[in-house]
């Protein structure tokens, strides 16, 4: 029996589909554990990590670069073609959107308050 892996993700921001190239990434957040050694004993402390999303967006006639760059407090759906979907809440753009006119694309970098599988 074979199992399907994610190959394409569809990204929707407040219901609007954002046209993206393949290769979008989703980090659901959580904690990083930093290790410390004392002799032969291992210890760790935890550092919270916010959920993040990164994608390369196609700059179409319908998509305003400035509007996308000003997104904040949005609900974002990251829909995987293997049937798993994730919802980010309180999402916001973390970096300015920079248009690459040679490729017709720009990077979308977002962070969010929460991420959960739906």
Secondary structure, 3 states (H helix, E strand, C coil): CCCCCCCCEEEEECCEEECECCCCEEECCEEEEEEEEECCEEEEEEEEECEEEEEEEECCCCCCHHHHHCCCCEEEEEEECCCCEEEEEEEEECCCCCEECCCCEEEEEEEECEEEEC
